[in-house]
Amino acid sequence: MIYAAPEHIKVPQFKDFLKDGFDNKGYMEAEEQFTKELEEYCLENNSGKYVGKVARFGVADGYAMYMVASLRPLEMIHLPLGDAYNFPYVDRLKAKDFKENIDRQERLAEIFGHNK
């Protein structure tokens, strides 16, 4: 199942570019805060190696992102960040696919020296 983020966790919003200008740093900080709060929410309700981790799937010029809420049963939370893409085949994926995606991202981060 794919869910939206709980209403009490504020989803970052882009400001009116013409009126307010673009605050990339502010938006990135809001994204980080949203992801952190959502991770904490997931970990309060479930446990496991993958709970609270984000799987990314390439779509168009960006990514569709889903946070693992539970692997048994498989429950994901769509992250409406950036362009808020949805992966068209997400409903066909199994827990194994999400685990592999997250493991691959973590290995790449180790190779290239990134924390996340």
C-alpha positions as CSV (number, residue, x, y, z in Angstrom):
1,M,0.0,0.0,0.0
2,I,1.1,3.5,-0.7
3,Y,0.1,6.3,1.6
4,A,0.4,10.0,1.9
5,A,2.3,11.6,4.7
6,P,0.3,12.1,7.9
7,E,-1.4,15.5,8.0
8,H,0.4,16.6,11.1
9,I,3.8,16.5,9.3
10,K,4.1,19.6,7.2
11,V,4.9,19.1,3.5
12,P,7.3,21.8,2.2
13,Q,5.8,24.1,-0.3
14,F,7.4,26.2,-3.0
15,K,6.8,29.9,-2.5
16,D,5.5,32.2,-5.2
17,F,8.6,32.8,-7.2
18,L,7.5,36.1,-8.8
19,K,6.5,37.6,-5.5
20,D,9.0,36.0,-3.0
21,G,11.9,34.9,-5.2
22,F,13.3,31.4,-4.9
23,D,14.8,30.4,-1.6
24,N,16.6,27.1,-2.5
25,K,18.3,26.9,0.8
26,G,15.1,27.4,2.7
27,Y,13.3,24.8,0.6
28,M,16.1,22.2,1.1
29,E,16.0,22.8,4.8
30,A,12.2,22.3,4.8
31,E,12.6,19.1,2.8
32,E,15.2,17.8,5.3
33,Q,12.9,18.6,8.2
34,F,9.9,16.9,6.6
35,T,12.0,13.8,5.8
36,K,13.3,13.7,9.4
37,E,9.9,14.1,11.0
38,L,8.4,11.4,8.7
39,E,11.3,9.0,9.5
40,E,10.7,9.5,13.2
41,Y,7.0,8.9,12.7
42,C,7.7,5.6,10.8
43,L,10.2,4.5,13.5
44,E,7.6,5.2,16.3
45,N,5.1,2.9,14.6
46,N,7.4,0.1,13.3
47,S,10.9,-1.2,13.5
48,G,13.5,-2.8,11.2
49,K,16.5,-2.1,9.1
50,Y,14.6,-0.5,6.3
51,V,11.9,1.4,8.2
52,G,12.3,5.2,7.7
53,K,14.6,4.7,4.7
54,V,13.9,6.2,1.3
55,A,13.7,4.3,-2.0
56,R,14.2,6.4,-5.2
57,F,13.0,5.4,-8.6
58,G,14.1,7.4,-11.7
59,V,11.2,9.2,-13.4
60,A,11.6,11.8,-16.2
61,D,14.2,14.3,-15.0
62,G,14.1,13.3,-11.3
63,Y,13.0,10.7,-8.8
64,A,9.8,9.3,-7.3
65,M,10.6,8.8,-3.6
66,Y,8.9,6.5,-1.1
67,M,9.7,6.1,2.6
68,V,9.4,2.6,4.0
69,A,6.7,2.6,6.8
70,S,6.6,-1.3,7.0
71,L,7.9,-4.2,5.0
72,R,5.3,-6.7,6.5
73,P,2.9,-5.8,5.3
74,L,4.5,-3.6,2.6
75,E,3.6,0.0,3.3
76,M,5.2,3.0,1.8
77,I,4.7,6.7,2.2
78,H,5.0,8.8,-1.0
79,L,7.3,11.8,-0.6
80,P,5.8,14.7,-2.4
81,L,9.1,16.6,-2.8
82,G,10.5,18.5,-5.7
83,D,8.3,17.5,-8.7
84,A,6.5,14.9,-6.5
85,Y,6.8,12.2,-9.2
86,N,5.1,8.9,-8.8
87,F,6.7,5.7,-10.1
88,P,4.2,4.2,-12.5
89,Y,4.9,0.6,-11.4
90,V,5.2,1.1,-7.7
91,D,2.2,-1.0,-7.0
92,R,3.9,-4.0,-8.7
93,L,7.0,-3.8,-6.5
94,K,7.7,-6.2,-3.6
95,A,9.5,-5.6,-0.3
96,K,12.6,-7.2,-2.0
97,D,12.6,-4.5,-4.6
98,F,12.6,-1.7,-2.0
99,K,15.3,-3.4,0.0
100,E,17.5,-3.8,-3.1
101,N,16.9,-0.1,-4.1
102,I,17.9,1.1,-0.6
103,D,20.9,-1.2,-0.3
104,R,22.1,0.0,-3.8
105,Q,21.8,3.6,-2.8
106,E,23.7,3.0,0.5
107,R,26.5,1.2,-1.4
108,L,26.8,4.1,-3.9
109,A,26.9,6.6,-1.1
110,E,29.8,4.7,0.5
111,I,31.7,4.6,-2.8
112,F,31.2,8.3,-3.4
113,G,31.6,9.4,0.2
114,H,28.1,10.7,0.8
115,N,26.3,10.3,4.2
116,K,22.9,9.7,2.6
